[in-house]
Amino acid sequence: MAGQSQEQDSTQHEASVVRQLDEVTGALENLGQDLASQEELAVVLARLCRQALYAVPGAEAASVILRAGDDGLRTVAATHDLAHELDGVQHSVGQGPCLRAAQDGEVVRVHLAEEMERWPVFCAAASERGISSVLAAPLYIDSKYHGSLNLYGEKPHGYRELDKAVLELYTTAAEAALQAENRGLLARSRVDQLRDALTSRAVIDQAKGIIMAARRIDAAAAFDVLVEDSQRRNRKLREVAEEFVTKASTAD
C-alpha cells in the first residue's frame, strides 16, 4: 500500500509540473502574440504580470519594476493596487525583496516572517496587507532597461523551488522575446514606448482613478477600460488617458 501511495503522489506531482509548464507555454505564446500585434509595451508588461499569476499558483498579485537609464526603479505595471502599494513601500525605503532581485540579478524567494530584521518596514507593511511570501525574478531588456517581475502571496512558505524555477524560466523566455523585438525593425519605437510608459505613468494612474470612482471598479478593471478604448480607437494609451483626465477636469 505504501508503494502504491508513493506512486500516486509521484503521478500527481508530475501532473502538477506538466500543468504548470503548460501555463508557462501558454503565457509565452500570448506574449509573442502581443509583440507581433505591435501592442504598446506598457500593455505587454501589464499582460506579462497577469499571465505570471496563471503560471505560478498561489500568487495573489504581480508587478513589474524597471529602471530606465539613470532614473531609479519604479513600478510600470501591476495586476492589483496591493502590488503597487508594496512596491511603493520598497521604493520609499530603498530596500526589499523585489529591489534585491532587480539590483542583484538573482531570483529571490522569501518567507517574510523570517526577514523582519532585514526588511522591517516592508515586512510590516506586507503583513498588514495579508502578504506572507514574495517571489521575484530579474527582468532584463537591455543595459538601460532592467528590473524585476514580482509575485506576492498570502500563504507562509507559499512558493516552492518548482515555482522559483518556473518563474525564472518564464522571465528568461520573456526577456528573449522582448530583446529580440527590441533589436528588430521596431526597436527605436519600442524604446520610445517604454520611455513614454515610464514618464506617462502619472496620467495613466490619474485616469484609472477617475474611471474607478465613476464606475466603482478596481484598478485592474479600470486599466482594461483604457486599453480597450485605446485599441478600439487606435490611439496611444497615454493619449486616451490624457483625454479622460481632460474631460473630467472640464466637467468639474
C-alpha positions as CSV (number, residue, x, y, z in Angstrom):
1,M,0.0,0.0,0.0
2,A,2.9,2.4,0.8
3,G,4.4,1.8,-2.6
4,Q,1.1,2.4,-4.3
5,S,0.6,5.7,-2.3
6,Q,4.1,6.9,-3.3
7,E,3.4,6.1,-6.9
8,Q,0.2,8.1,-6.7
9,D,2.0,11.0,-5.1
10,S,4.6,10.9,-7.8
11,T,2.0,10.8,-10.6
12,Q,0.2,13.8,-9.0
13,H,3.4,15.7,-8.8
14,E,4.3,15.0,-12.4
15,A,0.8,16.1,-13.5
16,S,1.2,19.3,-11.5
17,V,4.5,20.0,-13.1
18,V,3.0,19.4,-16.6
19,R,0.1,21.7,-15.9
20,Q,2.4,24.5,-14.7
21,L,4.7,24.2,-17.7
22,D,1.6,24.3,-19.9
23,E,0.6,27.6,-18.2
24,V,4.1,28.9,-18.9
25,T,3.9,27.9,-22.6
26,G,0.5,29.5,-23.0
27,A,1.7,32.7,-21.3
28,L,4.7,32.9,-23.6
29,E,2.6,32.3,-26.7
30,N,0.3,35.2,-25.6
31,L,3.4,37.4,-25.1
32,G,4.6,36.6,-28.6
33,Q,1.1,37.5,-30.0
34,D,1.2,40.8,-28.1
35,L,4.6,41.6,-29.6
36,A,3.6,40.5,-33.1
37,S,0.5,42.7,-33.0
38,Q,2.7,45.7,-32.1
39,E,0.9,46.3,-28.7
40,E,2.3,49.2,-26.7
41,L,4.9,48.0,-24.3
42,A,3.0,49.2,-21.3
43,V,0.2,46.9,-22.3
44,V,2.6,44.0,-22.9
45,L,4.2,44.4,-19.5
46,A,0.7,44.5,-17.8
47,R,-0.2,41.3,-19.5
48,L,3.2,39.8,-18.6
49,C,2.1,40.4,-14.9
50,R,-1.3,38.8,-15.3
51,Q,0.0,35.8,-17.1
52,A,2.6,35.2,-14.4
53,L,-0.3,34.7,-12.0
54,Y,-1.5,31.8,-14.0
55,A,2.0,30.3,-14.4
56,V,2.7,30.3,-10.7
57,P,-0.1,29.1,-8.4
58,G,-0.6,30.9,-5.1
59,A,0.3,34.3,-6.4
60,E,-2.2,37.0,-5.3
61,A,-0.7,40.0,-7.1
62,A,2.1,40.7,-9.6
63,S,4.1,43.7,-10.7
64,V,7.0,44.8,-12.9
65,I,9.5,47.3,-11.7
66,L,12.0,48.8,-14.2
67,R,15.0,51.1,-14.2
68,A,15.0,53.5,-17.2
69,G,18.5,54.8,-17.9
70,D,19.7,57.0,-15.0
71,D,16.2,57.0,-13.4
72,G,15.6,54.9,-10.3
73,L,13.5,51.8,-10.2
74,R,9.7,52.4,-10.5
75,T,6.6,50.3,-10.9
76,V,5.5,50.3,-14.6
77,A,2.8,47.5,-14.4
78,A,0.8,45.7,-11.7
79,T,-2.2,43.5,-11.5
80,H,-3.6,44.9,-8.3
81,D,-3.3,48.0,-6.1
82,L,-1.8,45.7,-3.5
83,A,1.3,45.2,-5.7
84,H,1.6,48.9,-6.3
85,E,1.4,49.7,-2.6
86,L,4.0,47.1,-1.6
87,D,6.3,48.1,-4.5
88,G,5.9,51.7,-3.3
89,V,7.0,50.8,0.3
90,Q,10.2,49.3,-1.1
91,H,10.8,52.3,-3.3
92,S,10.4,54.7,-0.4
93,V,12.8,52.9,1.9
94,G,15.2,51.7,-0.8
95,Q,15.1,48.0,0.2
96,G,13.1,44.8,-0.1
97,P,13.0,41.5,-1.9
98,C,11.9,42.9,-5.3
99,L,14.5,45.6,-5.3
100,R,17.1,43.0,-4.4
101,A,16.1,40.8,-7.4
102,A,16.3,43.8,-9.7
103,Q,19.6,45.0,-8.4
104,D,21.4,41.7,-7.9
105,G,20.0,39.9,-11.0
106,E,19.0,36.8,-9.0
107,V,15.7,35.2,-8.2
108,V,14.5,35.9,-4.7
109,R,12.2,33.6,-2.8
110,V,11.4,34.6,0.8
111,H,9.0,33.9,3.7
112,L,8.6,37.4,5.1
113,A,8.3,36.3,8.8
114,E,11.9,35.2,8.6
115,E,13.1,38.5,7.1
116,M,11.9,41.0,9.7
117,E,15.4,42.1,10.7
118,R,16.5,42.5,7.1
119,W,13.5,44.4,5.8
120,P,11.4,45.6,8.8
121,V,9.4,48.3,7.2
122,F,8.5,46.3,4.1
123,C,7.7,43.1,6.1
124,A,5.4,45.0,8.5
125,A,3.6,46.6,5.6
126,A,3.2,43.3,3.8
127,S,1.9,41.6,7.0
128,E,-0.7,44.4,7.4
129,R,-2.0,43.6,4.0
130,G,-2.0,39.8,4.5
131,I,1.1,39.0,2.4
132,S,3.5,36.4,3.7
133,S,5.6,35.3,0.7
134,V,7.4,37.0,-2.2
135,L,8.9,35.6,-5.3
136,A,10.8,38.0,-7.5
137,A,12.8,37.3,-10.7
138,P,15.1,39.7,-12.5
139,L,13.8,41.1,-15.9
140,Y,16.5,42.4,-18.2
141,I,15.5,44.1,-21.5
142,D,18.8,45.8,-22.2
143,S,21.5,47.8,-20.4
144,K,19.3,50.8,-19.9
145,Y,16.0,49.0,-19.1
146,H,16.1,46.3,-16.4
147,G,14.2,45.4,-13.2
148,S,12.1,42.5,-11.9
149,L,8.9,40.6,-12.2
150,N,7.4,40.2,-8.7
151,L,4.8,37.9,-7.2
152,Y,3.1,38.5,-3.8
153,G,1.4,35.5,-2.0
154,E,-0.7,35.1,1.1
155,K,0.5,31.7,2.2
156,P,3.5,31.3,4.5
157,H,6.2,29.5,2.6
158,G,3.9,29.9,-0.3
159,Y,6.4,29.4,-3.1
160,R,8.3,26.1,-3.8
161,E,11.5,25.5,-5.6
162,L,9.4,24.5,-8.6
163,D,7.7,27.9,-8.6
164,K,11.1,29.6,-8.4
165,A,12.3,27.5,-11.4
166,V,9.1,28.2,-13.4
167,L,9.2,32.0,-12.8
168,E,12.9,32.0,-13.8
169,L,12.0,30.1,-17.0
170,Y,9.1,32.4,-17.7
171,T,11.1,35.6,-17.3
172,T,14.1,34.3,-19.2
173,A,11.9,33.4,-22.2
174,A,10.1,36.7,-21.9
175,E,13.4,38.6,-21.8
176,A,14.5,36.8,-25.0
177,A,11.2,37.8,-26.8
178,L,11.5,41.4,-25.6
179,Q,15.2,41.6,-26.5
180,A,14.6,40.2,-30.0
181,E,11.8,42.6,-30.6
182,N,13.9,45.4,-29.3
183,R,16.6,44.5,-31.9
184,G,14.1,44.3,-34.7
185,L,12.6,46.9,-37.0
186,L,10.5,48.4,-34.2
187,A,13.5,48.8,-31.8
188,R,13.5,52.6,-31.7
189,S,9.8,52.8,-31.4
190,R,9.7,50.2,-28.6
191,V,12.3,52.1,-26.6
192,D,10.3,55.3,-27.1
193,Q,7.2,53.5,-26.0
194,L,9.0,52.2,-22.9
195,R,10.1,55.7,-22.1
196,D,6.6,57.0,-22.6
197,A,5.2,54.3,-20.4
198,L,7.6,55.3,-17.6
199,T,7.1,59.1,-18.0
200,S,3.3,58.9,-18.5
201,R,2.5,56.6,-15.5
202,A,1.1,59.6,-13.6
203,V,-1.5,60.5,-16.2
204,I,-2.5,56.8,-16.7
205,D,-2.9,56.4,-12.9
206,Q,-4.9,59.6,-12.7
207,A,-7.2,58.3,-15.5
208,K,-7.6,55.0,-13.7
209,G,-8.6,56.8,-10.6
210,I,-11.3,58.7,-12.4
211,I,-12.7,55.6,-14.0
212,M,-12.6,53.7,-10.7
213,A,-14.6,56.4,-9.0
214,A,-17.1,56.8,-11.8
215,R,-17.7,53.1,-12.5
216,R,-17.0,51.7,-9.0
217,I,-14.5,49.2,-10.3
218,D,-10.9,48.2,-9.2
219,A,-7.6,49.4,-10.7
220,A,-7.2,46.4,-13.0
221,A,-10.6,46.7,-14.5
222,A,-10.0,50.5,-15.0
223,F,-6.8,49.8,-16.8
224,D,-8.7,47.3,-19.1
225,V,-11.2,50.2,-19.9
226,L,-8.3,52.3,-21.0
227,V,-6.7,49.5,-23.1
228,E,-9.9,48.6,-24.8
229,D,-10.6,52.3,-25.7
230,S,-7.1,52.6,-26.9
231,Q,-7.4,49.6,-29.2
232,R,-10.9,50.4,-30.4
233,R,-9.8,53.9,-31.4
234,N,-6.3,53.0,-32.5
235,R,-4.9,55.7,-30.2
236,K,-1.9,55.5,-27.8
237,L,-2.7,54.5,-24.2
238,R,-1.3,57.8,-22.9
239,E,-3.4,59.9,-25.3
240,V,-6.6,58.1,-24.2
241,A,-5.7,58.6,-20.5
242,E,-5.0,62.3,-21.1
243,E,-8.4,62.6,-22.7
244,F,-10.1,61.0,-19.7
245,V,-8.3,63.4,-17.4
246,T,-9.1,66.5,-19.6
247,K,-12.8,65.6,-19.8
248,A,-13.0,65.1,-16.0
249,S,-11.3,68.5,-15.4
250,T,-13.7,70.2,-17.9
251,A,-16.7,68.6,-16.3
252,D,-15.6,69.9,-12.9
